[in-house]
Amino acid sequence: MGLATMAVLIFSNLIISRGHSRAYMWTSVAQCLAGMVVAMAASPFGIHVMVMAFVAVTILWTGVWLWLARREVSITAYEFLRDISPYLLLSVALCLIAHFACGGIGNIYLRFGMKVLAVAIPYVGVLWLLGSTILRESANFLIHKKIT
């Protein structure tokens, strides 16, 4: 899950928990429409450009969610960026390493799988070594979750 997606989940849950489900609904609808319009406008340029455009909308729309969250709690864009920057930098570095390390693999499915592993395993490992609270809480939740 990308950082923008995680931020949106946190911000949207804040909005809903504060009783602003209408703002959540309209912001979600507008984000989906913006993503679709941008993806359709980029479609003549190929799937790669379409996906990049859609991801750009998702990342930029995080600002809308941040604006809504700021009405409920005092968080600035600087504080938000400062909090996510270590995760962002780690993600970018691992993605670049995986891209160059796995670029020579001919089979597209094997290359994709190797890139996922080359990013996921070190990412989780680094977070574990650094004592990431959210990783440990998530792991604890998954380990102790009762299956019904």
Salt bridges, closest charged atoms under 4 A:
GLU72 OE1 - ARG18 NH1 3.52
GLU72 OE2 - HIS20 NE2 2.79
ASP83 OD1 - ARG82 NH2 3.70
